[in-house]
Amino acid sequence: MSSIFRSAIDGGRLYAFPAVWAVVFVAGVGGREPLPAVDASSFLSFNIGDAQAASPTQSAFFALAAQPPSLTFVRHDVEPDEANPSGAREASGGHGRFAAPGNAVRRQVQFRPINPRTADELAGFFRDASYTLTDIRQGEAVPPIKVERVPDDLVTKEGPQRKLLFITAILPVVLEVNQRVLAEREQLLFLCNKMGLPAGITTIERLWLEALADRYDTPSDKLDELFRRVDIVPPSMAIAQGGVESGWGTSFAARNGNALFGQIQVAGRHNVAVPWQPGAGMPQPFSNVGEAADAYVANLNTHPAYVAFRVERAALRERGEALDGYRLIGTLLRYSELGQQYVGFIRQVMREDKLTDFDNAKLSSY
């Protein structure tokens, strides 16, 4: 009899361990407590570029590209499929304060920060990455190198070399800001299309929309105005203005506070871009160059002085035309007290340095 029991026990050992785990799994799936509340942003994701659209029953928040492609610009002349609202997201491509929520940023091009101490060290970084403006003009992608600060000795370089280093350094920084703004614009487009469906948008999506509207300083129910604000600044504009305002990275404010775009501290107002003058305030310092670019783009997208810029940019979008920096700079008459003279000078810089070549630049995804 004991031998019979021993055989049964020995045979049961083969199945005991899997059986226990099966019970634990079923109990865990079927009987767990509801998940605690978490930050809504952790659920929000973006489907960048060529990723396939989610099905009508699947939230497009979870339709992620396996590999993020290069930066592409949104086209709003494409009509979304009413039966598949997430298809609208395929028509698009992509700021600190305006950062995309949750893992959206992690799905985008990841940047390598560099902190060069000298201009020669900065040039060495570019050589190591095989990054030249000549290649970019010929259609090569911009490597994701993010310069954290302006080298102190940039002023020692001759004018042409100084400009070359400055432009090469700032271009990927501006493209990174634009990438994040476009990710938000894409998500906004998706939600606007989803609002037209019977199910509407979820509570999490509405919270995200309200937070976005708050950051862009406009009511969340004014979607047309929000669309006018959530958009990019052409790289040619940003580079030209940054170069002029900072003396191509040689001004005291640029070297000591990464202030590249002429923004000053004004009591009660955050990072207002007005020309420096006695009594107007001190230059606004930034922890790094990327933060300065963020504030510059945010300023153009929110400040009342730049309504004309946003209206003209939206009109170009509506007609399916490229966002032309040379044309759009003409709307920034209030950026400087010099008005039209300032605009003319920025345009001259754009022509001389052929900066509009970079308005179609894309980021490398490696």
C-alpha positions as CSV (number, residue, x, y, z in Angstrom):
1,M,0.0,0.0,0.0
2,S,2.8,2.4,0.9
3,S,4.3,1.9,-2.5
4,I,1.1,2.9,-4.2
5,F,1.0,6.1,-2.2
6,R,4.6,6.8,-3.0
7,S,4.0,6.4,-6.7
8,A,1.1,8.8,-6.6
9,I,3.1,11.4,-4.7
10,D,6.0,11.1,-7.0
11,G,3.7,11.5,-10.0
12,G,2.0,14.5,-8.5
13,R,5.3,16.4,-8.1
14,L,5.5,16.7,-11.8
15,Y,2.3,18.8,-11.9
16,A,2.3,20.5,-8.5
17,F,4.5,23.5,-9.3
18,P,2.7,24.5,-12.6
19,A,-0.7,24.0,-10.9
20,V,0.2,26.3,-8.0
21,W,1.3,29.0,-10.4
22,A,-1.9,28.6,-12.4
23,V,-4.0,29.2,-9.3
24,V,-1.9,32.2,-8.4
25,F,-2.3,33.6,-11.9
26,V,-6.1,33.2,-12.0
27,A,-6.4,34.7,-8.5
28,G,-4.3,37.6,-9.5
29,V,-6.1,38.4,-12.7
30,G,-9.6,37.8,-11.5
31,G,-9.5,39.0,-7.9
32,R,-7.0,41.9,-7.8
33,E,-8.1,45.2,-6.4
34,P,-8.7,48.2,-8.7
35,L,-5.5,50.0,-9.7
36,P,-4.8,53.2,-7.7
37,A,-5.2,56.6,-9.4
38,V,-2.1,57.6,-11.3
39,D,-0.9,60.6,-13.2
40,A,-3.0,60.8,-16.4
41,S,0.0,61.8,-18.5
42,S,1.5,58.3,-18.0
43,F,-1.3,56.9,-20.3
44,L,-0.7,59.4,-23.1
45,S,1.4,58.5,-26.1
46,F,1.9,59.7,-29.6
47,N,2.0,57.9,-32.9
48,I,4.8,59.7,-34.8
49,G,5.2,59.7,-38.6
50,D,4.6,56.4,-40.4
51,A,3.2,54.3,-37.6
52,Q,0.0,52.4,-38.5
53,A,-3.2,53.9,-37.2
54,A,-5.1,52.2,-34.4
55,S,-8.3,50.5,-35.1
56,P,-11.6,52.4,-34.4
57,T,-12.0,50.4,-31.2
58,Q,-8.4,50.8,-30.0
59,S,-7.3,54.0,-28.3
60,A,-4.7,55.7,-30.5
61,F,-2.8,56.6,-27.4
62,F,-1.4,53.1,-27.5
63,A,-0.6,52.9,-31.3
64,L,3.1,53.5,-31.1
65,A,5.8,53.4,-33.8
66,A,8.4,50.8,-33.1
67,Q,11.1,53.1,-34.2
68,P,10.7,56.9,-34.3
69,P,11.3,58.3,-37.9
70,S,12.7,61.6,-38.8
71,L,10.8,64.8,-38.1
72,T,7.9,65.6,-40.5
73,F,5.6,68.5,-40.6
74,V,1.8,68.4,-40.1
75,R,-0.4,68.7,-43.1
76,H,-4.0,69.8,-42.5
77,D,-5.2,69.5,-46.0
78,V,-5.7,65.8,-45.4
79,E,-9.3,64.8,-44.5
80,P,-9.5,62.1,-41.8
81,D,-11.5,59.0,-42.5
82,E,-14.7,59.3,-40.5
83,A,-14.8,55.6,-39.8
84,N,-11.2,55.7,-38.6
85,P,-10.5,58.9,-36.8
86,S,-7.1,57.8,-35.7
87,G,-6.1,57.9,-39.4
88,A,-5.8,61.7,-38.9
89,R,-2.7,61.0,-36.9
90,E,-1.0,59.6,-40.0
91,A,-1.1,63.0,-41.7
92,S,1.3,64.5,-39.2
93,G,4.7,64.2,-38.0
94,G,6.9,66.7,-34.0
95,H,9.0,72.6,-25.2
96,G,10.4,72.5,-21.3
97,R,7.2,74.0,-20.3
98,F,5.3,72.6,-23.3
99,A,6.6,69.0,-23.0
100,A,4.5,66.2,-24.5
101,P,3.0,64.1,-21.7
102,G,3.9,60.6,-20.5
103,N,6.0,58.4,-22.7
104,A,5.5,60.5,-25.8
105,V,8.9,62.2,-25.4
106,R,10.5,58.8,-25.0
107,R,9.1,57.6,-28.3
108,Q,10.7,60.6,-30.1
109,V,14.2,61.1,-31.3
110,Q,16.5,60.9,-28.3
111,F,19.2,63.6,-28.1
112,R,22.8,63.4,-26.9
113,P,23.6,66.4,-24.8
114,I,27.0,68.0,-25.1
115,N,28.6,70.7,-23.0
116,P,31.6,72.1,-24.9
117,R,34.0,74.2,-22.9
118,T,35.6,75.8,-26.0
119,A,34.7,76.5,-29.6
120,D,37.3,74.1,-30.8
121,E,35.8,71.3,-28.6
122,L,32.4,72.2,-30.1
123,A,33.8,71.9,-33.6
124,G,35.3,68.5,-32.6
125,F,31.9,67.2,-31.6
126,F,30.5,68.0,-35.0
127,R,33.5,66.4,-36.8
128,D,33.1,63.2,-34.8
129,A,29.4,63.1,-35.7
130,S,30.2,63.8,-39.4
131,Y,27.7,66.7,-39.1
132,T,28.1,69.6,-41.6
133,L,25.7,72.2,-42.8
134,T,26.7,71.3,-46.4
135,D,25.3,67.8,-45.9
136,I,22.1,69.1,-44.3
137,R,21.6,71.3,-47.3
138,Q,21.9,68.3,-49.5
139,G,19.2,66.4,-47.7
140,E,21.1,64.6,-44.9
141,A,19.3,64.3,-41.6
142,V,20.5,66.4,-38.6
143,P,22.1,64.3,-35.9
144,P,20.5,64.6,-32.5
145,I,23.2,66.5,-30.8
146,K,22.0,69.0,-28.2
147,V,24.4,71.8,-27.2
148,E,23.8,72.7,-23.6
149,R,25.7,76.0,-23.5
150,V,27.5,78.5,-25.7
151,P,31.3,78.2,-25.4
152,D,32.9,81.2,-23.7
153,D,35.6,81.7,-26.4
154,L,33.3,81.7,-29.4
155,V,34.0,85.5,-29.6
156,T,37.6,84.6,-30.5
157,K,36.6,83.0,-33.8
158,E,36.5,84.9,-37.1
159,G,33.0,86.0,-38.2
160,P,32.3,83.3,-40.8
161,Q,33.6,80.5,-38.5
162,R,31.7,81.9,-35.5
163,K,28.4,82.0,-37.6
164,L,29.0,78.5,-38.9
165,L,29.5,77.0,-35.4
166,F,26.5,78.9,-34.0
167,I,24.1,77.8,-36.8
168,T,25.4,74.2,-36.6
169,A,24.8,74.1,-32.8
170,I,21.4,75.8,-32.8
171,L,19.7,73.9,-35.7
172,P,19.2,70.6,-33.8
173,V,18.1,72.4,-30.7
174,V,15.3,74.2,-32.6
175,L,14.3,71.0,-34.3
176,E,14.0,69.3,-30.9
177,V,11.6,72.0,-29.7
178,N,9.6,71.7,-33.0
179,Q,9.5,67.9,-32.6
180,R,7.7,68.2,-29.2
181,V,5.3,70.9,-30.4
182,L,4.4,68.8,-33.4
183,A,3.7,65.8,-31.1
184,E,1.3,67.9,-29.1
185,R,-0.3,69.3,-32.3
186,E,-0.8,65.7,-33.6
187,Q,-2.5,64.6,-30.4
188,L,-4.7,67.7,-30.5
189,L,-5.7,66.9,-34.1
190,F,-6.6,63.3,-33.0
191,L,-8.8,64.5,-30.1
192,C,-10.6,67.1,-32.2
193,N,-11.5,64.4,-34.7
194,K,-12.5,62.1,-32.0
195,M,-14.9,64.7,-30.5
196,G,-17.1,64.4,-33.6
197,L,-17.8,60.7,-32.8
198,P,-20.7,59.6,-30.6
199,A,-18.3,58.3,-27.9
200,G,-16.4,61.5,-27.7
201,I,-13.2,61.8,-25.8
202,T,-12.3,60.1,-22.5
203,T,-11.8,61.9,-19.1
204,I,-8.0,61.4,-19.4
205,E,-8.0,62.9,-22.8
206,R,-10.1,65.9,-21.7
207,L,-7.7,66.5,-18.8
208,W,-4.8,66.4,-21.2
209,L,-6.5,68.9,-23.5
210,E,-7.3,71.3,-20.7
211,A,-3.7,71.1,-19.5
212,L,-2.5,71.8,-23.0
213,A,-4.8,74.8,-23.4
214,D,-3.6,76.1,-20.0
215,R,0.1,75.9,-21.1
216,Y,-0.7,77.7,-24.4
217,D,-2.7,80.3,-22.5
218,T,-6.1,79.9,-24.2
219,P,-9.5,78.3,-23.2
220,S,-9.7,74.6,-24.0
221,D,-13.1,75.2,-25.8
222,K,-11.5,77.5,-28.3
223,L,-10.0,74.8,-30.5
224,D,-9.3,77.1,-33.5
225,E,-7.2,79.4,-31.4
226,L,-5.5,76.5,-29.8
227,F,-4.6,75.1,-33.2
228,R,-3.1,78.5,-34.2
229,R,-0.9,78.4,-31.1
230,V,0.3,74.7,-31.1
231,D,2.6,74.9,-34.0
232,I,6.3,75.2,-34.9
233,V,8.6,78.1,-35.6
234,P,10.6,77.7,-38.9
235,P,14.3,77.0,-38.1
236,S,15.4,79.8,-40.3
237,M,13.6,82.4,-38.1
238,A,14.8,81.0,-34.9
239,I,18.5,80.8,-36.0
240,A,18.5,84.3,-37.5
241,Q,16.9,85.9,-34.5
242,G,19.1,83.9,-32.1
243,G,22.2,84.9,-34.0
244,V,21.2,88.6,-34.2
245,E,20.0,88.9,-30.6
246,S,23.1,87.2,-29.1
247,G,25.8,88.4,-31.5
248,W,26.1,84.8,-32.8
249,G,26.6,83.6,-29.2
250,T,29.1,86.1,-28.1
251,S,27.0,88.5,-26.0
252,F,27.4,88.6,-22.2
253,A,23.8,87.3,-21.8
254,A,24.5,84.4,-24.1
255,R,27.8,83.4,-22.5
256,N,26.6,83.8,-18.9
257,G,22.9,82.9,-19.1
258,N,22.3,81.1,-22.4
259,A,20.0,84.0,-23.4
260,L,20.0,83.9,-27.2
261,F,16.7,85.4,-28.2
262,G,16.6,88.9,-26.5
263,Q,14.2,87.9,-23.7
264,I,14.3,90.0,-20.6
265,Q,12.9,89.6,-17.1
266,V,9.7,91.6,-16.6
267,A,7.9,91.6,-13.2
268,G,4.7,89.6,-13.4
269,R,5.4,88.3,-16.9
270,H,7.4,85.2,-17.9
271,N,10.1,85.4,-20.5
272,V,8.8,88.3,-22.5
273,A,10.8,89.0,-25.7
274,V,11.3,92.7,-26.0
275,P,14.5,94.6,-26.8
276,W,16.8,95.4,-23.9
277,Q,16.8,99.0,-22.9
278,P,17.7,100.9,-19.7
279,G,15.0,100.3,-17.1
280,A,13.3,97.6,-19.1
281,G,14.8,94.7,-17.1
282,M,17.7,92.4,-17.1
283,P,18.2,89.6,-19.6
284,Q,16.3,86.4,-18.7
285,P,18.9,83.7,-17.9
286,F,18.3,80.1,-18.8
287,S,19.9,76.9,-17.5
288,N,20.7,75.7,-21.0
289,V,20.3,76.6,-24.6
290,G,17.4,74.2,-25.0
291,E,15.4,76.0,-22.3
292,A,16.0,79.3,-24.1
293,A,14.7,77.9,-27.3
294,D,11.7,76.5,-25.5
295,A,10.9,79.9,-24.1
296,Y,11.3,81.6,-27.5
297,V,8.9,79.3,-29.2
298,A,6.4,79.5,-26.3
299,N,6.6,83.3,-26.5
300,L,5.8,83.4,-30.2
301,N,3.0,80.9,-29.6
302,T,1.3,82.7,-26.8
303,H,2.2,86.4,-26.4
304,P,-0.5,88.9,-27.7
305,A,2.2,90.9,-29.6
306,Y,2.6,88.0,-32.0
307,V,-1.0,87.4,-33.0
308,A,-0.2,88.3,-36.6
309,F,2.5,85.7,-36.8
310,R,0.2,83.0,-35.6
311,V,-2.6,84.0,-38.0
312,E,-0.3,84.0,-41.0
313,R,1.2,80.7,-40.0
314,A,-2.3,79.2,-39.7
315,A,-3.2,80.6,-43.2
316,L,-0.2,78.9,-44.7
317,R,-1.2,75.6,-43.1
318,E,-4.8,76.0,-44.4
319,R,-3.5,76.5,-47.9
320,G,-1.2,73.5,-47.6
321,E,1.9,75.7,-48.1
322,A,5.3,75.3,-46.4
323,L,5.9,77.4,-43.3
324,D,8.3,80.0,-44.9
325,G,10.5,81.7,-42.3
326,Y,11.4,84.5,-44.6
327,R,7.8,85.4,-45.0
328,L,6.7,84.8,-41.4
329,I,9.4,87.0,-40.0
330,G,7.6,89.9,-41.6
331,T,4.8,89.6,-39.0
332,L,7.2,90.2,-36.0
333,L,7.2,94.0,-36.2
334,R,6.7,94.2,-32.4
335,Y,9.7,91.9,-31.6
336,S,11.9,94.9,-31.6
337,E,11.4,98.6,-31.2
338,L,13.1,99.0,-34.6
339,G,10.0,97.5,-36.3
340,Q,10.4,97.1,-40.0
341,Q,14.1,97.9,-39.9
342,Y,14.6,94.9,-37.6
343,V,12.6,92.7,-39.9
344,G,14.6,93.9,-42.9
345,F,17.9,93.1,-41.0
346,I,16.7,89.6,-40.1
347,R,15.8,88.9,-43.7
348,Q,19.2,90.1,-44.8
349,V,20.8,87.6,-42.5
350,M,18.5,84.9,-43.8
351,R,19.5,85.6,-47.4
352,E,23.3,86.0,-46.7
353,D,23.5,82.7,-44.7
354,K,20.9,80.9,-46.8
355,L,19.0,79.9,-43.6
356,T,15.8,79.0,-45.3
357,D,17.6,75.9,-46.6
358,F,17.1,74.5,-43.1
359,D,13.3,75.0,-42.9
360,N,12.9,71.5,-44.3
361,A,15.6,69.9,-42.2
362,K,14.8,66.6,-40.5
363,L,16.3,64.9,-37.4
364,S,18.1,61.6,-37.6
365,S,16.5,58.9,-35.6
366,Y,19.7,57.2,-34.4
